[in-house]
Amino acid sequence: MDSYLIIFFLVGILQDVLATLNIRFIASHKIWPATVSAFLTVVVAMLVLYNILSDLDSQRSIPAIVAYATGIAVGTFLAMKLKLESKR
């Protein structure tokens, strides 16, 4: 298996953990964590999009997109399982 597929998969997980946490931070009115996670989510997404559009050829782009999308699905699952509530 090509290493770029593993990288896209892992980056997909990272991006969606950040995106899901961003939504959770917004829902709980945590302004700074929501702001930082939104920024990081967009940076990761744009770097991946740039990489897929500019560096990969037509034979490798589709597998990279599928690996990335699979990573996003796994990232959503992991972020929803995280317990971040503070004990007050």
Rosetta blueprint (number, residue, H / E / L):
1 M L
2 D L
3 S H
4 Y H
5 L H
6 I H
7 I H
8 F H
9 F H
10 L H
11 V H
12 G H
13 I H
14 L H
15 Q H
16 D H
17 V H
18 L H
19 A H
20 T H
21 L H
22 N H
23 I H
24 R H
25 F H
26 I H
27 A H
28 S L
29 H L
30 K L
31 I H
32 W H
33 P H
34 A H
35 T H
36 V H
37 S H
38 A H
39 F H
40 L H
41 T H
42 V H
43 V H
44 V H
45 A H
46 M H
47 L H
48 V H
49 L H
50 Y H
51 N H
52 I H
53 L H
54 S H
55 D L
56 L L
57 D L
58 S H
59 Q H
60 R H
61 S H
62 I H
63 P H
64 A H
65 I H
66 V H
67 A H
68 Y H
69 A H
70 T H
71 G H
72 I H
73 A H
74 V H
75 G H
76 T H
77 F H
78 L H
79 A H
80 M H
81 K H
82 L L
83 K L
84 L L
85 E L
86 S L
87 K L
88 R L
